[in-house]
Amino acid sequence: MTIRRRASSRLWCPKCGREVGVVDLIQAELLTGIDQATLHAGAEAKRWHSFTGPDGTLLVCLESVLKSM
């Protein structure tokens, strides 16, 4: 799967301990085909690394989502 640079940002993921690609829930849904409700539930269940971005948006670590697929 190719991720275009404008669809994701690179930020520090505290759980990975390094800089990774991150997206908001809308972009994560488009990239993975997983609906936002499921993504949010997965993030809450700690299956995926999620954190609040600088602007207050919930962001998801792409590596943790893609590894779980």
MDTraj code that builds the backbone (N, CA, C; nanometers):
import mdtraj as md
import numpy as np

residues = "MET THR ILE ARG ARG ARG ALA SER SER ARG LEU TRP CYS PRO LYS CYS GLY ARG GLU VAL GLY VAL VAL ASP LEU ILE GLN ALA GLU LEU LEU THR GLY ILE ASP GLN ALA THR LEU HIS ALA GLY ALA GLU ALA LYS ARG TRP HIS SER PHE THR GLY PRO ASP GLY THR LEU LEU VAL CYS LEU GLU SER VAL LEU LYS SER MET".split()
xyz = np.array([
    [0.0847, -0.1170, 0.0000],
    [0.0000, 0.0000, 0.0000],
    [0.0892, 0.1231, 0.0000],
    [0.0634, 0.2153, -0.0879],
    [0.1390, 0.3394, -0.0949],
    [0.0613, 0.4484, -0.0247],
    [0.1299, 0.5226, 0.0590],
    [0.0670, 0.6323, 0.1306],
    [0.1279, 0.7615, 0.0795],
    [0.0457, 0.8473, 0.0261],
    [0.0953, 0.9746, -0.0246],
    [0.1326, 1.0639, 0.0911],
    [0.2375, 1.1383, 0.0722],
    [0.2889, 1.2229, 0.1789],
    [0.1838, 1.3197, 0.2325],
    [0.0977, 1.3732, 0.1470],
    [-0.0018, 1.4696, 0.1955],
    [-0.1115, 1.4048, 0.2788],
    [-0.1283, 1.2731, 0.2679],
    [-0.2316, 1.2037, 0.3454],
    [-0.1857, 1.1762, 0.4876],
    [-0.0553, 1.1738, 0.5090],
    [-0.0053, 1.1453, 0.6425],
    [0.0989, 1.2483, 0.6829],
    [0.1197, 1.2574, 0.8110],
    [0.2250, 1.3414, 0.8676],
    [0.3193, 1.2510, 0.9440],
    [0.4360, 1.2988, 0.9734],
    [0.5292, 1.2222, 1.0541],
    [0.5427, 1.2924, 1.1888],
    [0.5131, 1.2172, 1.2931],
    [0.5244, 1.2678, 1.4299],
    [0.5829, 1.1583, 1.5176],
    [0.6217, 1.1947, 1.6362],
    [0.6759, 1.1005, 1.7327],
    [0.5627, 1.0188, 1.7938],
    [0.5739, 0.8864, 1.7837],
    [0.4773, 0.7972, 1.8487],
    [0.5399, 0.7512, 1.9795],
    [0.4802, 0.7887, 2.0923],
    [0.5373, 0.7512, 2.2213],
    [0.5460, 0.5995, 2.2412],
    [0.4533, 0.5240, 2.1841],
    [0.4544, 0.3795, 2.2035],
    [0.5565, 0.3103, 2.1143],
    [0.5792, 0.3623, 1.9940],
    [0.6821, 0.3059, 1.9053],
    [0.8213, 0.3547, 1.9460],
    [0.8246, 0.4721, 2.0093],
    [0.9519, 0.5304, 2.0490],
    [1.0311, 0.5872, 1.9332],
    [0.9599, 0.6278, 1.8265],
    [1.0270, 0.6870, 1.7107],
    [0.9261, 0.7628, 1.6257],
    [0.9761, 0.8339, 1.5272],
    [0.8913, 0.9084, 1.4368],
    [0.8253, 0.8118, 1.3380],
    [0.6949, 0.8269, 1.3205],
    [0.6179, 0.7382, 1.2325],
    [0.5167, 0.8200, 1.1532],
    [0.4561, 0.7581, 1.0544],
    [0.3461, 0.8201, 0.9830],
    [0.2209, 0.8156, 1.0681],
    [0.1512, 0.9264, 1.0753],
    [0.0261, 0.9327, 1.1514],
    [-0.0808, 0.9973, 1.0645],
    [-0.2039, 0.9588, 1.0883],
    [-0.3177, 1.0168, 1.0179],
    [-0.4323, 1.0357, 1.1160],
    [-0.5273, 1.1202, 1.0768],
    [-0.6476, 1.1320, 1.1579],
    [-0.7409, 1.0176, 1.1215],
    [-0.8537, 1.0063, 1.1904],
    [-0.9439, 0.8931, 1.1684],
    [-1.0033, 0.8921, 1.0279],
    [-1.0274, 1.0087, 0.9706],
    [-1.0830, 1.0149, 0.8351],
    [-0.9838, 0.9556, 0.7355],
    [-0.8575, 0.9972, 0.7440],
    [-0.7555, 0.9447, 0.6543],
    [-0.7308, 0.7964, 0.6792],
    [-0.7327, 0.7553, 0.8053],
    [-0.7115, 0.6139, 0.8378],
    [-0.8218, 0.5287, 0.7759],
    [-0.9451, 0.5778, 0.7782],
    [-1.0561, 0.5046, 0.7171],
    [-1.0345, 0.4917, 0.5665],
    [-0.9938, 0.5991, 0.5026],
    [-0.9702, 0.5954, 0.3581],
    [-0.8564, 0.5004, 0.3212],
    [-0.7521, 0.4987, 0.4016],
    [-0.6353, 0.4162, 0.3715],
    [-0.6564, 0.2681, 0.3998],
    [-0.7323, 0.2382, 0.5045],
    [-0.7448, 0.0989, 0.5470],
    [-0.8769, 0.0343, 0.5085],
    [-0.9786, 0.1149, 0.4816],
    [-1.1111, 0.0600, 0.4557],
    [-1.1858, 0.0234, 0.5828],
    [-1.1274, 0.0544, 0.6979],
    [-1.1897, 0.0277, 0.8279],
    [-1.2669, 0.1531, 0.8681],
    [-1.3946, 0.1378, 0.9049],
    [-1.4748, 0.2552, 0.9376],
    [-1.4229, 0.3249, 1.0642],
    [-1.4551, 0.4537, 1.0731],
    [-1.4045, 0.5367, 1.1830],
    [-1.4436, 0.4835, 1.3205],
    [-1.5646, 0.4313, 1.3337],
    [-1.6091, 0.3787, 1.4638],
    [-1.5200, 0.2622, 1.5069],
    [-1.4872, 0.1727, 1.4128],
    [-1.4004, 0.0588, 1.4440],
    [-1.2599, 0.1057, 1.4757],
    [-1.2101, 0.2029, 1.3976],
    [-1.0775, 0.2582, 1.4251],
    [-1.0726, 0.3211, 1.5640],
    [-1.1752, 0.3965, 1.5981],
    [-1.1787, 0.4618, 1.7289],
    [-1.1844, 0.3574, 1.8394],
    [-1.2652, 0.2542, 1.8199],
    [-1.2740, 0.1469, 1.9200],
    [-1.1397, 0.0756, 1.9332],
    [-1.0721, 0.0513, 1.8221],
    [-0.9402, -0.0122, 1.8259],
    [-0.8392, 0.0732, 1.8988],
    [-0.8470, 0.2032, 1.8764],
    [-0.7559, 0.2945, 1.9453],
    [-0.7838, 0.2942, 2.0947],
    [-0.9117, 0.2937, 2.1313],
    [-0.9476, 0.2913, 2.2732],
    [-0.9073, 0.1603, 2.3393],
    [-0.9128, 0.0521, 2.2642],
    [-0.8765, -0.0795, 2.3178],
    [-0.7249, -0.0982, 2.3217],
    [-0.6510, 0.0041, 2.2801],
    [-0.5044, 0.0045, 2.2823],
    [-0.4420, -0.0908, 2.1796],
    [-0.5226, -0.1368, 2.0828],
    [-0.4648, -0.2190, 1.9776],
    [-0.3823, -0.1333, 1.8840],
    [-0.4237, -0.0083, 1.8653],
    [-0.3513, 0.0834, 1.7790],
    [-0.2993, 0.1979, 1.8632],
    [-0.1879, 0.2490, 1.8235],
    [-0.1290, 0.3621, 1.8944],
    [-0.2029, 0.4882, 1.8513],
    [-0.2563, 0.5590, 1.9458],
    [-0.3253, 0.6839, 1.9155],
    [-0.2869, 0.7880, 2.0196],
    [-0.2929, 0.9103, 1.9766],
    [-0.2608, 1.0212, 2.0659],
    [-0.3192, 1.1484, 2.0075],
    [-0.3275, 1.2508, 2.0890],
    [-0.3806, 1.3788, 2.0451],
    [-0.2707, 1.4598, 1.9783],
    [-0.2990, 1.5076, 1.8589],
    [-0.2027, 1.5874, 1.7840],
    [-0.1959, 1.7298, 1.8349],
    [-0.1055, 1.8080, 1.7780],
    [-0.0864, 1.9470, 1.8217],
    [-0.2128, 2.0327, 1.8145],
    [-0.3033, 1.9995, 1.7198],
    [-0.4258, 2.0783, 1.7056],
    [-0.5452, 2.0162, 1.7781],
    [-0.5223, 1.9105, 1.8575],
    [-0.6286, 1.8466, 1.9336],
    [-0.6972, 1.7313, 1.8623],
    [-0.6558, 1.7016, 1.7393],
    [-0.7140, 1.5926, 1.6612],
    [-0.6603, 1.4584, 1.7092],
    [-0.7475, 1.3577, 1.7154],
    [-0.7027, 1.2229, 1.7475],
    [-0.6257, 1.1688, 1.6279],
    [-0.5015, 1.1293, 1.6502],
    [-0.4164, 1.0754, 1.5454],
    [-0.3880, 0.9292, 1.5729],
    [-0.3700, 0.8535, 1.4662],
    [-0.3431, 0.7112, 1.4765],
    [-0.2092, 0.6823, 1.4098],
    [-0.1257, 0.6046, 1.4761],
    [0.0020, 0.5608, 1.4213],
    [-0.0267, 0.4601, 1.3103],
    [0.0148, 0.4926, 1.1886],
    [-0.0126, 0.4044, 1.0751],
    [0.0518, 0.2676, 1.0897],
    [0.1703, 0.2635, 1.1435],
    [0.2387, 0.1347, 1.1571],
    [0.1598, 0.0393, 1.2453],
    [0.1035, 0.0897, 1.3544],
    [0.0277, 0.0011, 1.4435],
    [-0.1016, -0.0462, 1.3784],
    [-0.1649, 0.0393, 1.2975],
    [-0.2871, -0.0020, 1.2270],
    [-0.2532, -0.1067, 1.1214],
    [-0.1537, -0.0781, 1.0400],
    [-0.1196, -0.1681, 0.9300],
    [-0.0679, -0.3035, 0.9802],
    [0.0037, -0.3034, 1.0921],
    [0.0521, -0.4298, 1.1481],
    [-0.0611, -0.5184, 1.1986],
    [-0.1729, -0.4567, 1.2364],
    [-0.2844, -0.5332, 1.2907],
    [-0.3759, -0.5894, 1.1820],
    [-0.3526, -0.5512, 1.0590],
    [-0.4409, -0.5964, 0.9506],
    [-0.4008, -0.7328, 0.9005],
])
top = md.Topology()
chain = top.add_chain()
for i, resn in enumerate(residues, 1):
    res = top.add_residue(resn, chain, resSeq=i)
    for name in ("N", "CA", "C"):
        top.add_atom(name, md.element.get_by_symbol(name[0]), res)
traj = md.Trajectory(xyz[None], top)
